[in-house]
Amino acid sequence: MQPDRYEISSAGRHRLSGNLQKRSTKLGLPTWGGCLFGGAFVAVGTWIILVGTKVVAVNPASVHAPYWVLTVAGASFALGGFMVWGMAWIQFAADRSRREAALRHPGEPALADYPWHPDGLTVSEWAGAAKLLALVIGMSVFLSIFNWWAFGAEGPWMVKVIVGLFDIIMVLVWGKAFQLLGRAVKFGSSRIEFVHFPCRLPGPAVLRWQPGRGINRINQGTFTLRSVEEWMESSGYGKNRTVTVVHEEIWSAKGIIEQPRNFPLHDAVELRYELPAEALSTRLSADKPLFWELEVKLKLPGLDFSETYLVPIYGS
């Protein structure tokens, strides 16, 4: 199967929005710094848990909340520390993998840049569903502290309003988590195959997309290949400082399925993109990564399909 037509975007460079997936393995700190930073959170969280579970005795007059609230607060701190440790480990493992690949494949920069499998890339819907479910459980546990303050301890009306708004948001996020679980059950995993590895600039980029299961008919669909630059951007000051991931699209082209069609089991969509002369090479290991991705969006009977896949496009 092939798209009905292709369309090159005329939007120029612009920022992407929505649920952006951070592609860089960089933590923003050296690995040892991440270990220390996460360790501080784990240590503080463990101490609060021990107080909350009454393993460590403190003056009851100094405790101004139920002990279960202290235990939940400590668990939230500790989980935050474990998350930082996990990110530090990912950074350490990625750096080690790139060093080893550079020694094994001195003539192939693609394998020293990212742990590609030359045949293709398989993406499981379960991974995203599990991550969001773990996140929403952690957020719900953390929010329970503020719900006790607002409603259990009869906090100020403004606190009730703010916490109530966050409760509504959590309900929506829970709905999104169950939607992802439904997609995981329906679709399982999907895959793109690299006809050539890596794709050498100036191209073309030739790919083959195939779902695992759950797609028997496509009503409409788009297969968007794009070049993206990623960086972290901070805003605010002090306690109000936030850091967000930014994705800026440099170029994109879209294969479009306009008419409904059946999709037999084990069939694949053949994709061919003519790349621009000024196309940039992938550099996922850089401090400011640049990568190519294929975004697949399909309108289906029942749950729709949406997934992205990294594509190895490198200079010759």
N, C-alpha and C positions, 0 to 999 in steps of 0.2 A: 504494500500500500504506500502511496505517496500523497503529499499534500496537494490540494487543488491549485494553489498558487503560492508565490513567495512575495514578501513585501519588506522593503528596507525602511527603517525608521528615519524620518527627517527631523527628529526632535533635537538632535545634537546632544551635547553632554547635559545630563540632568540627574538629579538625585532620585533614587528609588525609595518607595515607601512600603509600608506593610510589615509583615513578619520577616525581617532580614536575618539571614543565617550568617553568623561570623565565620569567615573562612580561615583567617589567620590563626596560628597556634601561639602567637606572641601574647604573653600575659601583661606586658607593660612594666614588669619587674624582672630582675634576674631570678633564676630558679630558687636560689638560696633566700632571696628577699621574699618570694611568695611563700616559702616554707615558714619563715619567721612570722610573717604577717598572719598567715592562717593559724599558726601555732598560738599566737596571742588570743585569737578568737576562741580556739578550742579550750585553752586554759581557763579563760574567764567563764566560758559557758559551762565547763565542767564544775568549776567552783560554785556557780549559781545552782546547778542541778543538785549538787551535794547538800547545799543549804535547803533547797526546796524539798528534797526527799528526807530531810532531817538527819542525814548521815553526819553532817557537820553542825554542831550545836551553835546557835547564835542567840543573842538576847531577843526574846519574843517582842519586846517593845520596839525594836529596830525594824521589825518586819511589818510593812504597811500594806500587804496584799496577801491573799490566800497562798498557801505553800504551793498549790498546783500551778498558780500563775508564775511563781519563781521558777518552777521546774520547766514550764513551757518556754519562758524567756531564756533560760540557760540552754535548752535544747536548740533554740533558734540561733543563738550565738555559736554554739558548737557546730551546727550544720553549716553555717556560713564559713567557718574555718575549714571544714572538710571540703567545701566547694572550692575554696582557694587552693587547698592542697591538691585537689584533682586537676585544676587548671595548671598548677606548677608541674605536676607529673606529665600532663599532655605536652607542655612546652619542652620539658627535658627529653621525653621519648621522641618527639618530632625532631629535635636538634640532633640527637644521637643517630636516628634513622637516616637523616640527610648526610651526616658525616660518613656513615658506613656505606651509603649508596654512592657517594662521590668517589670513594675508594674502589668500590666494585665496578662502577661504570664511569670511568673517567671521560669517555667520549660521548656520554649522553646526559646533558644537563637536566633533562626533564626528570629523570629518575633521582637526581640529586636534589631536585626542588620539591618533590612531593612523592609519597609512596604509591605511585600509580600501578595498577595492574594492566599490562599491555593489551589484554583482551577486551577490557571494558570496565564498567562501574555498575555495581548492584546497590540499590538503595532500598532499605526496608521501611515500610510505613510504621512498623512497631517502634522504631527508635525514636521518632518524633513524638509519638503518642506517649511513650514511657517518660520522656523528658518533661513534657508538659504536665503529665499526671503527677510526677514527683514534685514539680514546681508548685502546682496548685495545692497539693497537700501541705507542703511546707508553708506556703503563704496563708492557707486557712488556719494552720496551727498558730502562726505568728499573729494573725488577726484576732484570734480568740482572746488574746491579752487585752486588746483595745475594746473588744465587745464586753469583756467583764468590766472594764473601766467605765464604758459609756452606759451600759444597761444594768450590770450587776451591782456596781458601786454608785449608781445614780449620778453619773458625771454631768457636767454642764450641757445645756441643750445644743450648743454649737458642736461639742464633741459627739453627741448622738447623731447629729446631721452628717458630720464628716465620716464617722464610722459606718453609718447606714449607707452612704454613697459607696464606700469601699466594699461593703457587703454585696451591694447590687453588682458591682464590677466582678466580684468573686463568683457570683452565680453565673454571669456571662462567661467567665473563663472556664468554669466547670463545664458549661455547655460546649465550649470549644474543645475541651479535653475529651468529652464523650464522643464528639463528632470525629476527632482523630482516631479514637479507638474503633469507631465504626468503620472508618476508612481502612484501618489496619486489618480488621477482620475481613473486609470485602476484597482488598487489593493485595495484601501481603507485601511482596517486594516487586520491584520493577528494575529494568536494566537498560543501559545503553552500551552498544558495542562500538569500538573504535575500528573502523575499516582500515585506517592507517594509524600507527602509533610511533611517535606522536604526530599530530597533524602539523606539517611544516608550513610556515608562512612563505609565500603569500596564499597558500591554500590550493584548492578549496577544502572545506571541512566536510567530511562525509561520515555520517553517523547512522546507526540503526537502533531504533527504540522499540522495546518489547516489554509489555506488562507481564506480571506473573500469572494473575488470574483476575476475575471479576469484571472484565470489560468484554462485552459481547457486541455492543453497538455504540457508535460514536455519533452524537447528534451534531456537535460542532467541536472544533478544537484548534489550538494554536501551539506551535513548537518554536519557541523564541530562543535563538542563540544570541548572547550578548557578551560584550567585554565590559568588565566592571573594575573600578578602582575602589579600594577599601581603606578607611582609616578611622581612628577613634577621635571623637570630638567632645570637648568638655564645655560646660556652661555653668554659670552661677559661681558662687564663692563660698568658702568655708563649709559649713554643714549643709548648705543648699547646692553644693557643687555636684553635678551629675555628668557621667560619661556615657555617651551613646555611640553605637557603631553606625558609620555612614557608608553607604554604597552609592557611587556615582557611575551611571551608565555612560560609556564612551561611544559605543556603537551597538546596533542590534539589527537583526533581520528575523522575519517571522514567516514560518510555513503555516498555511491556513487550510483547515478542512472546513469547507462551507456547507456542504450537503451531508445529510445523515447517511451513514453507511454501516453495514454489519462489519464486525471485526472478528474473524474466525480465530479460534484458539491456536496459539503458537504463531500467529501472523506477526509481522513487524512493520514499522513505518520507516521507510527509507528517506533519509534527509541529506540534502546537499546544499551547502551555503557557500556562495562566492564571497570571499573576504576582501575588504578594502585594501588598497595598496599601503595605507598608513597604519594597518593593524599592528597592535603591540603584542609582544610575547608574554606568556604567563610568567609570573614571578610570585608564587605563593609563599616562598620563604623570606621575602623581603620585609623590611619594616613597614612599608606601605604596599601591601599586596595588590597585585593585578591578576585577575583570573577571568576565564571564560566559563560560562555556564549555559546549560540548556534548560529552559523552563517549559514544562509540559502542562497545559491546562486543557481539560476535556470536559465538555458538557455531556453528561450521561443520564440514562434513566436511573433515578434514585440519587445516591451520593455522587457528586462530581469528583474528578481526579485532578490533583495539583501536586507537582513535585519538581525539584531542580536537581541537576547533575553537573558536576565539574567536568570540563572538557579540556584535554591536554593540547593546547595550541601554542607552539613554540617557534622561535626564529630558526632559520636554517643554519 
